[in-house]
Amino acid sequence: MVAQMDTPEPSGDRLSRRTAVGMLGTAGVGAVAVPLLSAGTASAAAPAGAPAFHPTPDAGGASPVQGLHLTFGRDPSSQMVVSWLTDAPVKRPRVLYGTLEHGLGSGASAQTRVYADGKSGRKVYVHHAPISGLRPDTDYYYLVSHDGATPDSGTFRTAPRGRRPLTFTSFGDQSAPQVTWASDGTAAFDANSTPATKDIVTGIEQVAPLFHLLNGDLCYANLDVDRVRTWNNFFTNNTRSARFRPWMPAAGNHEIESGNGPLGLGAYQTYFDLPSTETDDELAGLWYAFTAGSVRVIVLQNDDIALQDGGDVYVNGYSGGRQLAFLERELKAARRDTGIDWVVVAMHQVMISSSDANGADLGLRAAYGPLFDRYQVDLVVCGHEHNYERSLAVRGVVSGSETLTPNPASTRTDDIDTGLGTVHMVLGGGGVSGTTNQAFFKDGTAKVITAVAATRPEGGKRAATYVKEEAVWTGVRDIEHPYGFAAFTVDPGRFPGDTTRMHVTYYNVNKPNGELSVFERFTLHRKRSDGRG
């Protein structure tokens, strides 16, 4: 799938507390102006006609650090992965890290993953430095570089261990703010880009969550002439937040790119190092789970289960049931764990939608619905529909419904007991064009994909069969505003068996300047799991 290159351990690079404070204390954690990590100096004089840069690792000219971003390791309270991109091979990619009190005294080597884009043949190099042995609920500073490159830097906070307050955010369907080259060589705008793609990142930083869930269709590179440029622009945009807090992605249908691995997901799997337990390289990173405080997050890749044909390649059923088995194991373990109260599922395609866009998917309802009910999933966050909608708490299906219509377990929309049912949130206003907030059905109905054609026409997708249903599960919809994201703040409660709450705010990201406004606030609640028995 992707090539991996081993790199040696750091050789004693160290920055003192005084140096760390000087670099990070007053000017923030932006890029450092001069090379600090064993980078040599380029020759001051060069003969006429010589190249401007000498591409030797110890004399400058190295590919610069680009797209710095973070993801959690398997234990977010003690592990973090620092990742960055380069356009060419580099030597000794590494990270120095530490606390403000003790300086950047620790180091970790990065492993390099490489893929060649199936359309252009261009190679991309992504460097992932896993850090472990961190203290829970602690702020860290870090500096990344490789030989000959100017370092770049950031901060992060590890997750708390046990029941502590925390905030996370979520949206899907972002794209990348960019100008690109059209097929005829002229400059053109990416068809999916809007100013909101940039503004929403600024909005996330205003909230400053512990982590962010990015619910698929990250940058729509599969639709562009220059897919590598689109991915690069995506990380260039998002590093303004993703260098300070983990952005934890789910792969959507637009991450499936022709020629990039057997599933088309090779680029996605190269760019992100995720806490996957999957042993098959072909499936690594496509589903995973992590715990922050009392919240267990399970991230899924829905093209395996969904009926709809939405990517460059139709890959329905690719895992042979392995993802569903993973999901059930995770749900069962989470509900047995007296340290976990909240179970949150992040995925792309949707089980509820009252928009005349993609529609809900019967494949997801049939496979996921019984598991979500049996193990009392609290919250599902999705994208796919380019609007905001949330369901009532649902449990089971409406008797006799051809579409397995989710059955509302409560009519409350302000303070919702998730012990009664699961709340689904469609958060597809991450910045992409082609918004669907004006396409909501106004007669109380919705549409559901119940089948697709057996074959795919040349240059097209498998035709979908839709069936209408009464949208009895509908809770709240935002008809006026296309763009926004949700923030979730956990109040863990005070004693065993107490009520724990998740306070939810949905923010609009407004035209033309990107300022935030509150569309709605509501609360989810349930009993803590440590009061059982």
C-alpha positions in Angstrom: 0.0 0.0 0.0 2.5 2.6 1.1 6.3 2.4 1.5 7.8 3.0 4.9 11.3 4.3 5.6 13.0 3.7 8.9 14.9 6.6 10.5 17.5 6.6 13.3 17.0 7.7 16.8 17.7 11.4 17.7 21.3 12.0 18.6 21.0 14.0 21.8 19.4 17.1 20.4 18.2 19.2 23.3 16.8 22.6 24.0 17.0 24.2 27.4 14.0 25.6 29.3 15.4 29.1 28.7 15.6 28.5 24.9 12.1 27.0 24.9 10.7 30.0 26.7 12.5 32.4 24.4 11.1 30.7 21.3 7.6 29.9 22.5 6.8 32.1 25.4 6.3 35.5 23.9 5.7 35.0 20.1 3.6 31.9 20.5 4.5 28.7 18.8 4.8 29.7 15.2 7.6 28.7 12.9 11.1 29.3 14.3 13.1 31.7 12.2 16.5 29.8 12.1 17.5 26.2 11.9 18.1 24.8 15.4 18.3 21.1 15.1 21.7 20.1 13.6 21.0 22.1 10.4 24.2 23.3 8.7 24.6 26.6 6.8 24.6 26.9 3.1 27.7 28.2 1.4 27.8 32.0 1.4 29.3 32.2 -2.1 28.5 30.2 -5.2 29.8 30.3 -8.8 27.7 32.0 -11.5 25.1 29.7 -12.9 25.2 27.4 -9.9 21.8 26.2 -8.5 20.3 28.5 -5.8 20.1 25.6 -3.3 22.5 22.8 -2.8 20.3 19.7 -2.1 22.5 18.2 0.5 21.0 17.4 3.9 23.7 19.2 5.9 23.9 22.4 3.8 20.3 23.6 3.4 18.1 23.1 0.4 16.1 20.3 2.2 12.4 20.1 1.6 10.7 22.2 4.2 8.3 21.1 7.0 4.8 21.4 5.7 1.3 20.6 7.1 2.2 20.0 10.7 -0.6 18.0 12.4 -1.4 15.9 15.4 -3.3 12.7 16.1 -3.8 10.8 19.3 -2.0 7.5 20.0 -3.9 4.6 21.4 -3.8 6.1 24.9 -4.6 9.8 24.5 -3.6 10.5 28.1 0.0 9.5 27.4 0.5 9.2 23.6 0.6 11.7 20.7 1.7 11.4 17.1 3.3 14.5 15.4 3.1 14.4 11.6 4.3 16.6 8.7 4.8 16.4 5.0 7.7 17.0 2.6 8.0 16.9 -1.2 11.2 14.8 -1.2 13.1 12.4 1.0 14.7 13.8 4.1 17.2 12.7 6.7 16.6 12.3 10.4 13.0 13.5 10.7 12.5 14.0 14.4 10.6 15.8 17.2 11.9 17.4 20.4 9.3 17.9 23.1 8.8 18.7 26.7 7.1 21.0 29.2 7.7 24.6 29.7 9.1 23.8 33.2 11.6 21.3 31.9 12.4 22.4 28.4 12.5 20.4 25.2 14.6 17.7 26.6 13.0 14.6 25.1 13.2 13.4 21.5 11.5 10.9 19.2 12.3 9.7 15.7 9.7 9.8 12.9 8.9 7.0 10.5 8.4 8.1 6.9 5.5 6.8 4.8 5.5 7.3 1.0 2.9 7.0 -1.6 2.9 7.8 -5.4 -0.3 9.5 -6.5 -2.1 7.2 -9.0 -3.0 10.1 -11.3 0.3 12.1 -11.5 2.9 9.6 -10.2 4.1 12.3 -7.9 5.5 11.0 -4.6 4.5 12.4 -1.2 6.5 11.8 2.0 4.8 12.0 5.4 6.7 11.7 8.6 5.0 10.4 11.8 6.7 10.7 15.1 5.0 8.8 17.9 5.5 10.1 21.4 4.7 8.1 24.5 5.2 8.2 28.2 3.5 11.6 28.5 1.7 12.8 31.6 -2.1 13.0 31.5 -3.9 16.4 31.3 -0.6 18.2 30.7 0.6 20.9 28.2 3.6 20.0 26.0 5.6 22.0 23.6 7.3 20.4 20.6 9.7 21.2 17.7 10.0 19.2 14.5 12.6 19.2 11.8 14.8 17.1 9.6 18.4 17.7 8.5 18.7 21.0 6.5 15.2 22.3 7.3 14.0 25.2 9.4 12.1 23.7 12.4 8.4 24.2 13.0 6.7 23.9 16.3 3.4 23.6 18.2 1.8 22.7 21.5 -0.7 20.1 22.6 -2.5 19.0 25.8 -2.8 15.3 26.6 -6.2 13.9 27.5 -7.2 13.6 31.1 -7.4 10.1 32.7 -10.6 9.4 34.5 -13.7 11.6 34.8 -12.7 15.1 34.0 -14.4 18.0 32.1 -13.3 18.3 28.5 -14.5 19.8 25.2 -14.3 18.4 21.7 -15.7 19.7 18.4 -16.9 18.1 15.2 -17.8 18.8 11.5 -17.5 17.1 8.2 -17.2 18.0 4.5 -14.6 20.7 4.5 -12.6 20.8 1.2 -9.5 23.1 0.9 -9.3 26.9 0.2 -7.2 27.0 -3.0 -6.5 28.1 -6.5 -5.3 25.2 -8.7 -4.3 24.5 -12.2 -7.1 23.5 -14.6 -6.6 20.7 -17.1 -5.9 23.3 -19.8 -3.1 24.8 -17.7 -5.0 27.9 -16.7 -5.5 29.0 -13.1 -8.9 28.0 -11.6 -10.7 27.7 -8.4 -11.3 24.3 -6.9 -15.0 23.7 -7.5 -15.6 22.6 -3.9 -13.8 25.5 -2.1 -15.4 28.4 -0.3 -14.1 31.0 2.2 -15.9 29.0 4.9 -13.4 26.2 4.5 -10.8 28.6 6.0 -13.1 30.4 8.4 -14.3 27.2 10.1 -10.7 26.4 11.2 -10.5 29.8 12.9 -13.8 29.0 14.6 -12.4 25.7 16.0 -9.5 27.6 17.5 -11.8 30.1 19.1 -13.4 27.2 21.0 -10.0 25.6 21.6 -11.2 22.0 22.1 -9.1 19.1 23.4 -9.6 17.3 20.1 -11.6 17.7 16.9 -13.6 15.0 15.0 -13.5 15.4 11.2 -16.3 13.4 9.8 -15.2 12.5 6.3 -14.9 14.1 2.9 -11.8 16.0 4.1 -10.6 17.8 1.0 -12.3 16.3 -2.1 -8.9 15.7 -3.7 -10.4 12.9 -5.8 -12.3 15.4 -7.8 -9.3 17.6 -8.7 -6.8 17.6 -11.5 -3.9 17.9 -9.0 -4.8 15.7 -6.0 -1.5 16.2 -4.3 -1.8 19.9 -4.4 -5.3 19.7 -2.9 -4.1 17.5 0.0 -1.2 19.9 0.6 -3.6 22.9 0.7 -5.8 21.0 3.1 -3.0 20.6 5.6 -1.7 24.1 5.0 -5.1 25.4 6.0 -5.7 23.1 8.9 -2.3 23.2 10.5 -3.5 26.5 12.1 -5.4 24.3 14.4 -4.2 20.7 13.9 -0.7 21.5 15.3 -2.3 22.5 18.6 -4.9 19.7 19.0 -5.5 16.3 17.4 -7.8 16.4 14.4 -9.1 12.8 14.3 -10.5 12.0 10.9 -13.0 9.5 9.5 -12.5 8.6 5.8 -15.5 9.5 3.6 -16.4 8.6 0.1 -14.3 11.4 -1.4 -11.1 10.0 0.2 -11.5 7.0 -2.2 -9.1 8.0 -5.1 -8.6 6.0 -8.2 -5.2 4.4 -8.4 -4.2 5.0 -4.8 -4.2 1.5 -3.4 -6.6 -1.4 -3.8 -9.3 0.5 -1.9 -8.4 4.0 -3.2 -7.6 5.0 0.4 -3.8 4.9 0.2 -3.4 8.7 0.4 -5.6 9.0 3.5 -3.7 6.1 5.1 -0.4 7.8 4.4 -1.2 11.2 5.7 -2.7 10.1 9.0 -1.2 7.8 11.7 -4.2 6.7 13.7 -4.7 4.3 16.7 -5.8 1.4 14.6 -5.6 -2.2 15.9 -6.1 -3.6 12.4 -3.3 -6.0 11.5 -4.0 -6.0 7.7 -2.0 -3.1 6.1 -4.8 -2.6 3.5 -7.3 -1.9 6.3 -5.0 0.0 8.8 -6.4 3.3 10.1 -9.8 2.9 8.5 -11.5 2.3 11.8 -10.2 2.9 15.3 -11.2 4.0 18.8 -9.8 6.1 21.6 -10.8 7.2 25.1 -10.6 10.8 26.4 -11.7 11.2 30.0 -15.0 9.3 30.3 -15.7 9.4 26.5 -15.1 6.5 24.2 -14.9 7.6 20.6 -15.3 5.0 17.8 -14.5 6.1 14.3 -15.8 4.1 11.3 -15.3 4.0 7.5 -18.8 3.7 6.1 -18.2 2.9 2.4 -17.7 -0.7 3.7 -21.3 -0.8 4.9 -23.2 1.9 3.0 -25.1 1.0 -0.2 -24.5 4.3 -1.9 -21.8 4.5 -4.6 -19.9 7.7 -3.8 -16.2 7.3 -4.4 -13.9 6.7 -7.4 -14.2 3.0 -6.7 -17.2 1.1 -5.3 -15.8 -0.7 -2.3 -18.9 -1.9 -0.4 -18.2 -5.0 1.6 -14.4 -4.6 1.4 -13.7 -5.6 5.0 -15.6 -8.9 4.8 -17.3 -8.2 8.1 -14.1 -7.2 10.0 -15.2 -3.6 10.7 -18.6 -4.7 12.1 -16.9 -7.3 14.3 -14.6 -4.5 15.5 -17.6 -2.2 16.2 -19.4 -4.8 18.3 -16.2 -5.6 20.3 -15.7 -1.9 21.0 -19.3 -1.3 22.0 -19.4 -4.3 24.2 -16.2 -3.4 26.0 -17.2 0.3 26.4 -20.5 -0.6 28.0 -18.7 -3.0 30.4 -16.1 -0.4 31.4 -17.2 1.5 34.6 -14.8 4.2 33.6 -16.6 5.1 30.4 -19.9 7.0 30.4 -20.3 8.3 26.9 -20.0 6.3 23.7 -19.7 8.5 20.6 -19.5 7.2 17.0 -17.9 9.4 14.3 -18.5 8.4 10.6 -19.4 10.0 7.3 -22.5 8.7 5.6 -25.8 9.1 7.5 -28.6 7.0 9.0 -30.9 10.0 9.2 -31.5 12.8 6.7 -34.5 14.8 5.7 -32.7 16.6 2.9 -33.2 15.9 -0.8 -29.5 15.3 -1.3 -27.8 11.9 -0.6 -30.5 10.6 1.7 -30.2 8.1 4.6 -28.7 4.7 3.8 -30.5 1.5 4.5 -27.2 -0.4 4.6 -26.1 1.6 7.6 -29.4 1.3 9.3 -29.5 -2.5 8.9 -25.9 -3.1 10.1 -25.4 -0.4 12.7 -28.8 0.2 14.1 -29.2 -3.0 16.2 -25.7 -2.5 17.6 -26.3 1.1 18.5 -29.5 0.1 20.2 -28.1 -2.9 22.0 -25.1 -1.1 23.5 -26.8 2.3 24.0 -24.7 4.5 21.8 -25.2 8.1 23.0 -24.2 10.2 20.0 -23.5 9.7 16.3 -21.7 12.5 14.4 -21.7 12.4 10.6 -21.2 14.6 7.5 -22.2 13.7 3.9 -25.2 16.0 3.8 -24.0 19.6 3.5 -26.3 20.9 6.2 -27.0 20.7 9.9 -29.7 18.4 11.2 -30.2 16.3 14.4 -32.5 13.6 15.3 -34.6 13.0 18.4 -33.3 10.2 20.6 -34.1 7.0 18.7 -34.2 3.4 19.7 -35.4 0.5 17.5 -37.4 0.9 14.3 -41.0 1.8 13.4 -42.9 -1.5 13.2 -43.3 -2.7 9.6 -41.2 0.1 8.0 -39.5 -0.9 4.7 -36.8 1.6 5.4 -36.1 0.6 9.0 -37.2 4.0 10.1 -35.6 4.9 13.4 -38.2 5.0 16.2 -38.2 8.2 18.4 -37.9 7.3 22.1 -38.5 10.8 23.3 -39.8 14.1 21.9 -37.4 16.2 23.9 -35.0 18.5 22.0 -33.6 20.5 24.9 -32.5 18.1 27.6 -32.2 14.6 26.2 -31.7 11.3 28.1 -29.5 9.2 25.9 -30.2 6.2 28.1 -33.5 6.2 26.1 -32.0 6.5 22.7 -29.2 7.6 20.3 -29.0 11.2 19.0 -27.7 11.5 15.4 -26.1 14.8 14.3 -25.4 15.6 10.6 -22.6 18.1 10.7 -21.8 18.5 7.0 -21.3 22.3 6.9 -17.5 22.2 7.1 -16.9 24.6 4.2 -17.6 22.7 1.0 -19.6 24.2 -1.8 -22.9 22.7 -2.9 -24.7 23.1 0.4 -28.0 21.4 0.9 -29.6 23.4 3.7 -32.2 24.7 1.2 -33.1 21.1 0.1 -34.9 19.9 3.2 -38.2 18.3 2.6 -41.0 20.5 3.9 -43.7 17.9 4.2 -42.3 15.8 7.0 -40.8 13.1 4.8 -37.3 11.9 4.0 -35.7 9.6 1.4 -33.7 6.5 2.0 -31.3 4.6 -0.3 -32.6 1.0 -0.3 -30.6 -0.4 -3.2 -28.1 0.4 -6.0 -27.7 -1.0 -9.5 -25.5 -4.1 -10.0 -23.2 -2.3 -12.4 -21.5 1.1 -12.7 -21.8 3.0 -16.0 -18.7 4.3 -17.6 -17.7 7.6 -15.9 -20.7 7.4 -13.5 -22.0 5.9 -10.3 -24.3 3.0 -9.6 -27.9 4.3 -9.8 -29.6 4.4 -6.4 -33.2 3.3 -5.6 -34.9 5.6 -3.1 -37.9 5.0 -0.9 -39.7 7.8 0.9 -40.6 7.6 4.6 -42.2 9.7 7.3 -39.4 11.4 9.1 -40.8 10.8 12.6 -37.3 11.0 14.0 -36.7 14.6 13.0 -35.5 16.9 15.8 -33.9 20.2 14.7 -32.7 21.5 11.3 -30.9 24.7 10.2 -32.6 25.9 7.1 -31.0 29.4 7.0 -27.3 28.7 7.4 -25.1 26.3 5.4 -21.9 26.3 7.5 -21.1 25.5 11.1 -19.7 23.0 13.7 -20.7 21.6 17.0 -18.9 21.8 20.3 -19.4 19.2 23.1 -18.5 19.9 26.7 -18.6 17.0 29.2 -19.6 17.6 32.8 -18.6 14.3 34.4 -20.8 14.6 37.5 -19.6 14.5 41.1 -20.0 11.0 42.6 -20.6 7.4 41.5 -24.0 7.0 39.8 -24.5 10.7 39.4 -25.9 12.2 36.2 -23.2 13.2 33.7 -24.0 15.8 31.1 -22.8 16.7 27.6 -23.5 20.4 26.8 -23.8 20.9 23.0 -23.5 24.2 21.1 -23.9 24.4 17.4 -22.1 27.4 15.9 -22.9 29.0 12.6 -19.8 30.2 10.6 -21.3 33.3 9.0 -20.8 35.1 5.7 -18.9 37.1 4.7 -16.3 37.4 7.5 -16.5 34.1 9.2 -17.7 35.3 12.6 -19.4 32.8 14.9 -23.0 32.9 16.1 -24.9 30.4 18.2 -27.7 28.6 16.3 -28.7 26.4 19.3 -27.7 24.9 22.6 -29.0 21.7 24.1 -27.9 19.0 26.7 -27.5 15.3 26.6 -27.5 13.4 29.9 -27.2 9.9 31.3 -26.3 8.1 34.5 -22.6 7.5 35.2 -21.6 3.9 34.6 -19.8 3.6 38.0 -23.1 3.5 39.9 -24.1 0.1 38.5 -24.5 -2.8 41.0 
